[in-house]
Amino acid sequence: MAGNGEPSTALKTSKFTGYHAFYRNVAGNIKESLPDADLGVMSKTAAFMWKNCSQYVRKDWKTEGQRVKEDEDCGIAQYICKKCHKSFPRAKDASYHEKYCEESMCNICSKKFLNRLALKRHMAIHEGKYKCQTCQKSFSGQNSLKRHVKVHTGTQKKRICLSFV
C-alpha cells in the first residue's frame, strides 16, 4: 500500500462476484469493438452478454470470482493492473508493472511486444549498439553479444555463426 493506506496506481478490489470476473474479462473486448462507447454502454453490453451465458458458464465465472476474492482476503493478490488485470501482492509491483504495461510495436520491423520495456530492449538491435565486429550481427544486449562472440573465438563448442559463413 502507498503511504496513505491506499494503492497508488493499482486498483484494489473489494467485492468480486462472478459477474465482476466476467466483466473484467470482456471489458477490453467491448471497448475494442465499441471504441466510442461510454461506461454506461459498456456496462449494458456486458450485462446483456452475461444474461445470455448458460448457467454452467456463469457458475465457472462465479468460481473465478470467488478465487480472486479469496486471494485478496489472504493477501495474495491485493493489487490488479488496470490495463491487463494481472494481480500483484504489493502496490509497488503493480505500479511498476502498469508503468510499462501496454502492447507495443517496433516501427522499424513491425515486431510486436507485450510491453514497452521489451520494445526498448529490442530497439538496441536496430541501433547497432551491441554489434559483432566480426560478422556485423546486432544484439539486444551486451550479454547476448558476449555469448555470440565466443562462436568466432572458438570457445563456444559446436556452434558456428551463420552470418559469417
Backbone as ProteinMPNN parsed JSONL, in Angstrom:
{"seq_chain_A": "MAGNGEPSTALKTSKFTGYHAFYRNVAGNIKESLPDADLGVMSKTAAFMWKNCSQYVRKDWKTEGQRVKEDEDCGIAQYICKKCHKSFPRAKDASYHEKYCEESMCNICSKKFLNRLALKRHMAIHEGKYKCQTCQKSFSGQNSLKRHVKVHTGTQKKRICLSFV", "coords_chain_A": {"N_chain_A": [[0.826, -1.183, 0.0], [0.339, 2.292, -0.516], [1.721, 5.249, 1.072], [-0.509, 6.529, 2.245], [-2.218, 4.516, 2.838], [-3.704, 3.547, 0.757], [-3.735, 2.016, -2.525], [-1.439, 3.278, -4.945], [-1.276, 3.597, -7.992], [-2.491, 1.302, -8.538], [-5.322, -0.908, -8.7], [-7.425, -1.751, -6.147], [-9.38, -4.451, -5.352], [-12.641, -4.875, -3.913], [-15.189, -6.104, -3.716], [-15.929, -9.024, -5.396], [-17.616, -10.636, -7.633], [-19.056, -13.316, -9.617], [-20.034, -12.031, -11.883], [-18.431, -9.719, -11.86], [-15.904, -10.826, -12.375], [-16.365, -11.835, -14.917], [-17.039, -9.432, -16.28], [-14.646, -7.976, -16.024], [-13.061, -9.494, -17.657], [-14.251, -9.292, -20.223], [-14.453, -6.578, -20.744], [-12.329, -5.229, -22.071], [-12.557, -6.295, -24.653], [-15.079, -5.355, -25.369], [-14.647, -2.591, -25.327], [-12.829, -2.437, -27.396], [-14.4, -3.275, -29.553], [-16.412, -1.351, -29.512], [-15.292, 1.482, -29.713], [-16.004, 4.174, -29.166], [-17.778, 4.05, -27.12], [-19.318, 4.869, -24.001], [-18.962, 4.377, -20.425], [-21.47, 3.526, -19.48], [-22.738, 2.358, -21.736], [-20.935, 0.31, -22.201], [-21.273, -1.178, -19.844], [-23.991, -1.958, -20.072], [-23.831, -3.527, -22.366], [-22.118, -5.582, -21.485], [-23.75, -6.626, -19.446], [-25.884, -7.598, -20.947], [-24.543, -9.593, -22.391], [-23.819, -11.231, -20.235], [-26.328, -12.091, -19.317], [-27.021, -13.762, -21.376], [-25.366, -15.907, -21.088], [-24.893, -19.377, -20.367], [-26.066, -21.325, -17.527], [-23.991, -22.891, -16.651], [-21.678, -21.658, -17.59], [-21.89, -19.262, -16.203], [-21.587, -20.276, -13.628], [-18.916, -21.102, -13.711], [-17.671, -18.599, -13.955], [-18.422, -17.532, -11.529], [-16.989, -19.145, -9.781], [-14.404, -18.377, -10.506], [-14.499, -15.67, -9.727], [-14.786, -16.04, -6.974], [-12.334, -17.224, -6.376], [-10.562, -15.119, -6.898], [-11.431, -13.307, -4.965], [-10.832, -14.752, -2.621], [-8.043, -14.875, -2.856], [-7.48, -12.172, -2.551], [-8.445, -11.746, 0.079], [-6.66, -13.314, 1.493], [-4.386, -11.946, 1.135], [-2.84, -12.482, -1.018], [-3.204, -11.518, -3.649], [-3.602, -8.436, -3.88], [-3.492, -6.174, -5.469], [-4.339, -5.042, -8.669], [-3.571, -4.782, -12.074], [-4.707, -2.106, -14.036], [-4.774, -2.167, -16.759], [-4.134, -4.752, -17.908], [-5.105, -6.519, -16.082], [-3.566, -8.198, -14.509], [-2.55, -9.613, -11.411], [-1.045, -8.521, -8.309], [0.891, -8.914, -5.307], [1.927, -6.711, -3.967], [1.722, -3.141, -3.851], [3.748, -1.574, -5.027], [4.852, -3.297, -6.892], [2.728, -3.668, -8.679], [2.408, -1.034, -9.503], [4.874, -0.498, -10.798], [4.686, -2.395, -12.837], [2.393, -1.451, -14.252], [3.383, 0.885, -15.286], [4.826, 0.161, -17.531], [3.092, -1.424, -18.937], [1.75, -2.041, -21.796], [0.813, -2.981, -25.004], [3.219, -2.935, -27.52], [4.713, -1.886, -30.638], [7.391, -2.36, -32.882], [8.539, 0.251, -34.824], [10.216, -0.065, -36.93], [10.649, -2.777, -37.767], [8.163, -3.896, -37.377], [7.646, -5.799, -35.407], [5.862, -7.178, -32.651], [5.424, -6.458, -29.157], [4.849, -7.318, -25.707], [5.145, -5.343, -23.818], [6.439, -1.994, -23.18], [9.033, -2.013, -22.201], [10.212, -4.348, -23.201], [10.176, -3.679, -25.897], [11.942, -1.531, -25.856], [14.362, -2.836, -25.209], [14.578, -4.377, -27.507], [14.938, -2.42, -29.491], [17.623, -1.792, -29.342], [18.855, -3.556, -31.033], [18.319, -2.563, -33.613], [19.571, -0.116, -33.389], [22.183, -0.793, -33.373], [23.868, -0.869, -31.221], [25.011, -2.974, -29.807], [27.011, -4.659, -31.502], [28.483, -7.254, -33.4], [31.865, -7.314, -34.157], [33.052, -8.982, -35.977], [31.125, -10.259, -37.713], [29.133, -8.384, -38.023], [26.575, -8.668, -36.968], [23.759, -7.637, -35.062], [22.812, -7.215, -31.59], [20.558, -7.38, -28.752], [21.547, -6.903, -26.26], [24.47, -6.617, -24.108], [25.317, -9.028, -22.919], [24.256, -10.971, -24.647], [25.707, -10.405, -26.948], [28.347, -10.945, -26.045], [28.128, -13.706, -25.596], [27.679, -14.536, -28.209], [30.093, -13.761, -29.516], [31.866, -15.676, -28.677], [31.441, -17.727, -30.445], [32.939, -17.054, -32.678], [35.511, -16.947, -31.627], [36.083, -19.514, -30.955], [35.675, -20.568, -28.46], [33.171, -21.365, -27.891], [31.49, -24.307, -27.973], [30.753, -26.477, -30.696], [29.232, -24.684, -32.296], [28.515, -22.457, -34.931], [28.72, -19.303, -36.574], [26.169, -18.342, -38.599], [25.901, -16.039, -40.033], [28.395, -15.319, -40.763], [29.433, -17.292, -42.35]], "CA_chain_A": [[0.0, 0.0, 0.0], [1.041, 3.566, -0.52], [1.835, 5.852, 2.393], [-1.801, 6.916, 2.802], [-3.023, 3.319, 3.076], [-4.408, 3.153, -0.465], [-2.835, 1.771, -3.642], [-1.192, 4.493, -5.713], [-1.857, 3.495, -9.324], [-3.087, -0.022, -8.675], [-6.735, -0.975, -8.339], [-7.695, -2.752, -5.123], [-10.753, -4.922, -5.465], [-13.266, -5.08, -2.619], [-16.171, -7.15, -3.946], [-15.633, -9.633, -6.68], [-18.562, -11.698, -7.891], [-18.897, -13.948, -10.924], [-20.239, -11.016, -12.907], [-17.249, -8.855, -11.88], [-14.842, -11.558, -13.071], [-16.782, -11.846, -16.325], [-16.924, -8.068, -16.819], [-13.222, -7.646, -16.107], [-12.508, -10.236, -18.791], [-14.816, -8.875, -21.516], [-14.457, -5.115, -20.899], [-11.375, -4.854, -23.115], [-13.129, -6.662, -25.954], [-16.196, -4.44, -25.635], [-14.052, -1.287, -25.638], [-12.22, -2.577, -28.721], [-15.495, -3.353, -30.526], [-17.162, -0.092, -29.463], [-14.299, 2.427, -29.19], [-16.588, 5.446, -28.727], [-18.782, 3.775, -26.091], [-19.022, 5.321, -22.652], [-19.044, 3.325, -19.424], [-22.844, 3.026, -19.413], [-22.965, 1.457, -22.876], [-20.117, -0.888, -21.958], [-21.924, -1.948, -18.771], [-25.206, -2.567, -20.621], [-23.406, -4.586, -23.289], [-21.629, -6.698, -20.663], [-24.911, -7.22, -18.759], [-26.598, -8.372, -21.967], [-23.74, -10.802, -22.638], [-23.908, -12.051, -19.028], [-27.659, -12.707, -19.289], [-27.081, -14.785, -22.416], [-24.479, -17.025, -20.739], [-25.591, -20.513, -19.753], [-25.857, -21.426, -16.085], [-22.694, -23.524, -16.43], [-20.673, -20.619, -17.816], [-21.991, -18.352, -15.058], [-21.014, -20.957, -12.463], [-17.462, -21.024, -13.869], [-17.259, -17.232, -13.637], [-18.611, -17.352, -10.083], [-15.834, -19.815, -9.183], [-13.262, -17.491, -10.75], [-14.672, -14.519, -8.845], [-14.527, -16.49, -5.608], [-10.887, -17.429, -6.275], [-9.939, -13.796, -6.81], [-11.8, -12.761, -3.65], [-10.047, -15.48, -1.613], [-6.66, -14.404, -2.985], [-7.437, -10.837, -1.952], [-8.626, -11.881, 1.521], [-5.449, -13.921, 2.053], [-3.258, -11.057, 0.894], [-2.031, -13.0, -2.123], [-3.334, -10.645, -4.82], [-4.37, -7.274, -3.483], [-3.411, -5.1, -6.447], [-4.598, -5.535, -10.02], [-3.241, -3.828, -13.136], [-5.909, -1.585, -14.686], [-4.697, -2.38, -18.205], [-4.179, -6.168, -18.312], [-5.749, -7.231, -14.977], [-2.653, -9.092, -13.805], [-2.607, -9.261, -9.996], [0.222, -8.423, -7.611], [0.71, -8.858, -3.857], [2.362, -5.423, -3.43], [1.372, -1.973, -4.666], [4.875, -1.1, -5.825], [4.997, -4.205, -8.031], [1.66, -3.326, -9.621], [2.704, 0.297, -10.019], [5.973, -0.641, -11.757], [4.147, -3.131, -13.973], [1.489, -0.582, -15.008], [4.184, 1.907, -15.965], [5.291, -0.367, -18.816], [2.108, -2.384, -19.449], [0.964, -1.716, -22.979], [1.353, -3.652, -26.178], [3.994, -2.0, -28.335], [5.184, -2.441, -31.892], [8.586, -1.728, -33.416], [8.192, 0.992, -36.041], [11.179, -0.401, -37.973], [10.423, -4.125, -38.306], [6.768, -4.243, -37.069], [7.54, -6.874, -34.428], [5.03, -6.761, -31.523], [5.915, -6.78, -27.829], [3.817, -7.211, -24.685], [5.306, -4.115, -23.048], [7.396, -1.021, -23.71], [10.378, -2.375, -21.782], [10.701, -5.325, -24.174], [10.431, -2.929, -27.129], [13.161, -0.741, -25.642], [15.494, -3.766, -25.347], [14.622, -4.76, -28.914], [15.425, -1.305, -30.3], [19.086, -1.823, -29.331], [19.265, -4.313, -32.222], [18.28, -1.647, -34.757], [20.519, 0.974, -33.165], [23.535, -1.314, -33.565], [24.651, -0.585, -30.021], [25.763, -4.192, -29.479], [27.24, -5.248, -32.815], [29.656, -8.11, -33.518], [32.867, -6.722, -35.044], [33.448, -9.976, -36.971], [30.083, -10.529, -38.718], [28.228, -7.222, -38.052], [25.247, -9.001, -36.459], [23.387, -6.808, -33.904], [22.173, -7.899, -30.475], [19.785, -6.501, -27.881], [22.252, -6.635, -25.014], [25.895, -6.938, -24.048], [25.497, -10.452, -22.628], [23.985, -11.725, -25.877], [26.857, -10.183, -27.826], [29.481, -11.702, -25.492], [27.871, -15.126, -25.859], [27.847, -14.725, -29.646], [31.499, -13.6, -29.893], [32.531, -16.958, -28.404], [31.308, -18.546, -31.652], [34.05, -16.7, -33.549], [36.804, -17.179, -30.975], [36.276, -20.954, -30.797], [35.433, -21.012, -27.086], [31.811, -21.911, -27.857], [31.566, -25.632, -28.574], [29.799, -26.981, -31.69], [28.369, -23.65, -32.873], [29.14, -21.558, -35.895], [27.883, -18.144, -36.894], [25.667, -18.464, -39.968], [26.045, -14.75, -40.677], [29.779, -15.177, -41.181], [29.748, -18.362, -43.324]], "C_chain_A": [[0.871, 1.248, 0.0], [1.027, 4.143, 0.878], [0.501, 6.21, 3.024], [-2.725, 5.725, 3.037], [-3.799, 2.845, 1.871], [-3.403, 2.883, -1.569], [-2.662, 3.043, -4.466], [-1.826, 4.409, -7.092], [-2.538, 2.154, -9.529], [-4.531, 0.012, -8.186], [-6.924, -2.085, -7.319], [-9.154, -3.152, -5.246], [-11.33, -5.086, -4.069], [-14.313, -6.185, -2.723], [-15.884, -7.722, -5.32], [-16.543, -10.826, -6.888], [-18.253, -12.344, -9.23], [-19.068, -12.945, -12.046], [-19.033, -10.095, -13.005], [-16.102, -9.536, -12.631], [-15.123, -11.587, -14.575], [-16.566, -10.471, -16.962], [-15.469, -7.662, -17.01], [-12.592, -8.304, -17.331], [-13.004, -9.707, -20.128], [-14.745, -7.368, -21.763], [-13.519, -4.65, -22.003], [-11.903, -5.148, -24.503], [-14.275, -5.725, -26.335], [-15.645, -3.078, -26.058], [-13.421, -1.311, -27.038], [-13.299, -2.586, -29.808], [-16.274, -2.047, -30.636], [-16.251, 1.014, -28.915], [-14.865, 3.743, -28.667], [-17.598, 5.28, -27.589], [-18.347, 4.321, -24.736], [-19.22, 4.148, -21.69], [-20.435, 2.711, -19.341], [-23.151, 2.034, -20.52], [-22.177, 0.167, -22.683], [-20.765, -1.784, -20.908], [-23.171, -2.657, -19.28], [-24.862, -3.713, -21.564], [-22.936, -5.807, -22.518], [-22.791, -7.397, -19.951], [-25.724, -8.078, -19.726], [-25.866, -9.684, -22.255], [-23.857, -11.774, -21.463], [-25.241, -12.793, -18.978], [-27.782, -13.834, -20.309], [-26.123, -15.95, -22.182], [-25.309, -18.149, -20.122], [-25.293, -20.553, -18.26], [-24.498, -22.033, -15.768], [-21.554, -22.515, -16.6], [-20.687, -19.633, -16.651], [-21.368, -18.971, -13.809], [-19.487, -20.925, -12.53], [-16.939, -19.632, -13.509], [-17.405, -16.95, -12.141], [-17.438, -17.986, -9.332], [-14.58, -18.958, -9.328], [-13.324, -16.268, -9.845], [-14.371, -14.864, -7.397], [-13.03, -16.683, -5.379], [-10.158, -16.093, -6.101], [-10.204, -13.182, -5.438], [-10.995, -13.437, -2.538], [-8.586, -15.054, -1.649], [-6.494, -13.038, -2.33], [-7.516, -10.929, -0.432], [-7.379, -12.444, 2.203], [-4.221, -13.036, 1.863], [-2.369, -11.516, -0.241], [-2.058, -12.042, -3.306], [-4.202, -9.447, -4.486], [-4.447, -6.216, -4.569], [-3.509, -5.664, -7.864], [-4.297, -4.43, -11.02], [-4.526, -3.409, -13.838], [-5.936, -1.915, -16.171], [-4.855, -3.848, -18.6], [-4.78, -7.069, -17.243], [-4.872, -8.292, -14.315], [-2.625, -8.658, -12.343], [-1.224, -9.336, -9.349], [-0.019, -8.347, -6.11], [1.086, -7.501, -3.26], [2.045, -4.292, -4.408], [2.526, -1.539, -5.552], [5.129, -2.004, -7.027], [3.957, -3.895, -9.099], [1.934, -1.98, -10.279], [3.808, 0.24, -11.078], [5.474, -1.333, -13.022], [3.284, -2.227, -14.849], [2.234, 0.477, -15.803], [4.588, 1.448, -17.371], [4.274, -1.27, -19.511], [1.295, -1.807, -20.603], [1.628, -2.395, -24.159], [2.028, -2.617, -27.064], [4.466, -2.697, -29.604], [6.396, -1.653, -32.377], [8.221, -1.029, -34.725], [9.17, 0.728, -37.187], [10.862, -1.755, -38.608], [9.017, -4.66, -38.028], [6.606, -5.434, -36.12], [6.772, -6.349, -33.216], [5.617, -7.262, -30.208], [4.814, -6.55, -26.811], [3.936, -5.932, -23.862], [6.397, -3.237, -23.639], [8.831, -1.349, -23.342], [10.993, -3.37, -22.763], [11.009, -4.646, -25.508], [11.722, -2.132, -27.011], [14.403, -1.618, -25.788], [15.683, -4.143, -26.811], [15.244, -3.662, -29.783], [16.947, -1.241, -30.348], [19.626, -2.59, -30.535], [19.337, -3.373, -33.418], [19.299, -0.517, -34.62], [21.961, 0.528, -33.35], [24.446, -1.071, -32.379], [25.537, -1.77, -29.628], [25.96, -4.983, -30.767], [28.535, -6.059, -32.811], [30.618, -7.494, -34.543], [33.288, -7.679, -36.161], [32.41, -10.121, -38.081], [29.034, -9.421, -38.837], [26.799, -7.527, -37.6], [24.979, -8.187, -35.197], [22.644, -7.623, -32.859], [21.502, -6.886, -29.557], [20.505, -6.164, -26.586], [23.691, -7.107, -25.049], [26.128, -8.425, -23.782], [25.254, -11.318, -23.858], [25.147, -11.596, -26.847], [28.065, -10.977, -27.343], [29.344, -13.188, -25.773], [28.105, -15.434, -27.333], [29.318, -14.677, -30.066], [32.276, -14.9, -29.665], [32.448, -17.9, -29.6], [32.51, -18.309, -32.568], [35.407, -17.022, -32.94], [37.085, -18.657, -30.753], [36.051, -21.446, -29.387], [34.027, -21.576, -26.905], [31.844, -23.234, -28.615], [30.438, -25.879, -29.559], [28.849, -25.93, -32.248], [29.177, -22.832, -33.878], [28.182, -20.411, -36.183], [27.47, -18.235, -38.352], [25.783, -17.148, -40.725], [27.429, -14.595, -41.308], [30.136, -16.168, -42.29], [29.358, -17.967, -44.717]], "O_chain_A": [[2.009, 1.229, 0.471], [0.392, 3.589, 1.775], [0.392, 6.194, 4.25], [-3.888, 5.906, 3.397], [-4.494, 1.832, 1.95], [-2.316, 3.462, -1.56], [-3.615, 3.797, -4.663], [-2.823, 5.086, -7.346], [-3.104, 1.903, -10.593], [-4.907, 0.851, -7.368], [-6.614, -3.243, -7.6], [-10.048, -2.306, -5.244], [-10.597, -5.403, -3.132], [-14.323, -7.105, -1.905], [-15.629, -6.992, -6.278], [-16.273, -11.913, -6.376], [-17.294, -11.962, -9.901], [-18.347, -12.989, -13.042], [-18.64, -9.717, -14.109], [-15.412, -8.899, -13.428], [-14.224, -11.388, -15.392], [-15.987, -10.359, -18.043], [-15.105, -7.078, -18.03], [-11.699, -7.737, -17.962], [-12.235, -9.677, -21.088], [-14.96, -6.926, -22.892], [-13.874, -3.77, -22.788], [-11.722, -4.353, -25.426], [-14.414, -5.35, -27.499], [-16.118, -2.484, -27.027], [-13.476, -0.321, -27.768], [-13.126, -1.973, -30.862], [-16.739, -1.68, -31.715], [-16.421, 1.438, -27.772], [-14.252, 4.367, -27.801], [-18.203, 6.257, -27.146], [-17.175, 4.249, -24.368], [-19.602, 3.054, -22.106], [-20.566, 1.501, -19.151], [-23.754, 0.989, -20.276], [-22.672, -0.926, -22.96], [-20.801, -3.005, -21.064], [-23.393, -3.826, -18.963], [-25.526, -4.749, -21.559], [-23.304, -6.935, -22.847], [-22.813, -8.625, -19.863], [-26.195, -9.156, -19.364], [-26.482, -10.746, -22.35], [-23.978, -12.984, -21.658], [-25.287, -13.976, -18.639], [-28.569, -14.761, -20.117], [-26.07, -16.879, -22.988], [-26.303, -17.898, -19.441], [-24.371, -19.888, -17.788], [-23.911, -21.727, -14.73], [-20.587, -22.525, -15.838], [-19.633, -19.217, -16.169], [-20.705, -18.286, -13.03], [-18.833, -20.739, -11.504], [-15.909, -19.495, -12.849], [-16.606, -16.216, -11.56], [-16.951, -17.42, -8.353], [-13.793, -18.829, -8.39], [-12.314, -15.874, -9.261], [-13.768, -14.069, -6.676], [-12.515, -16.346, -4.313], [-9.261, -15.96, -5.269], [-9.305, -12.607, -4.825], [-10.529, -12.768, -1.616], [-7.958, -14.889, -0.603], [-5.503, -12.778, -1.647], [-6.748, -10.272, 0.271], [-7.078, -12.099, 3.345], [-3.143, -13.344, 2.371], [-1.265, -11.0, -0.414], [-1.015, -11.784, -3.907], [-5.399, -9.439, -4.774], [-5.393, -5.427, -4.585], [-2.841, -6.64, -8.205], [-4.714, -3.286, -10.84], [-5.344, -4.257, -14.195], [-7.005, -1.94, -16.78], [-5.614, -4.165, -19.515], [-4.95, -8.266, -17.474], [-5.381, -9.184, -13.636], [-2.67, -7.461, -12.058], [-0.357, -10.1, -9.774], [-1.021, -7.78, -5.674], [0.626, -7.162, -2.17], [2.093, -4.469, -5.625], [2.313, -1.173, -6.708], [5.575, -1.529, -8.072], [4.274, -3.863, -10.288], [1.713, -1.814, -11.478], [3.688, 0.861, -12.134], [5.794, -0.918, -14.136], [3.43, -2.238, -16.071], [1.776, 0.914, -16.859], [4.678, 2.262, -18.29], [4.568, -1.824, -20.57], [0.271, -1.159, -20.39], [2.851, -2.384, -24.294], [1.47, -1.551, -27.326], [4.603, -3.92, -29.65], [6.422, -0.425, -32.292], [7.66, -1.649, -35.628], [8.98, 1.236, -38.292], [10.812, -1.875, -39.832], [8.712, -5.788, -38.416], [5.523, -6.014, -36.046], [6.99, -5.215, -32.789], [6.221, -8.333, -30.145], [3.945, -5.7, -27.008], [2.954, -5.479, -23.274], [7.176, -3.673, -24.487], [9.754, -1.007, -24.082], [12.165, -3.248, -23.118], [11.985, -4.992, -26.174], [12.506, -2.067, -27.958], [15.383, -1.21, -26.41], [16.811, -4.221, -27.299], [15.997, -3.958, -30.71], [17.51, -0.693, -31.296], [20.728, -2.309, -31.007], [20.321, -3.389, -34.157], [19.824, -0.022, -35.617], [22.861, 1.359, -33.47], [25.669, -1.067, -32.523], [26.668, -1.589, -29.176], [25.169, -5.872, -31.085], [29.555, -5.612, -32.287], [30.219, -7.19, -35.667], [33.821, -7.241, -37.181], [32.762, -10.108, -39.26], [28.136, -9.516, -39.674], [25.901, -6.717, -37.828], [25.862, -8.052, -34.349], [21.944, -8.585, -33.177], [21.824, -5.698, -29.575], [20.111, -5.232, -25.885], [24.082, -7.896, -25.909], [27.039, -9.02, -24.359], [25.971, -12.292, -24.083], [25.529, -12.57, -27.496], [28.741, -11.617, -28.148], [30.312, -13.853, -26.142], [28.666, -16.477, -27.669], [29.742, -15.482, -30.896], [33.235, -15.187, -30.383], [33.296, -18.779, -29.753], [33.037, -19.249, -33.163], [36.352, -17.337, -33.663], [38.205, -19.024, -30.4], [36.217, -22.637, -29.127], [33.728, -22.193, -25.883], [32.198, -23.258, -29.794], [29.289, -25.528, -29.288], [27.736, -26.279, -32.643], [30.363, -22.564, -33.684], [26.967, -20.555, -36.043], [28.319, -18.208, -39.243], [25.764, -17.15, -41.956], [27.609, -13.837, -42.261], [31.042, -15.911, -43.082], [29.55, -18.742, -45.655]]}, "name": "protein", "num_of_chains": 1, "seq": "MAGNGEPSTALKTSKFTGYHAFYRNVAGNIKESLPDADLGVMSKTAAFMWKNCSQYVRKDWKTEGQRVKEDEDCGIAQYICKKCHKSFPRAKDASYHEKYCEESMCNICSKKFLNRLALKRHMAIHEGKYKCQTCQKSFSGQNSLKRHVKVHTGTQKKRICLSFV"}
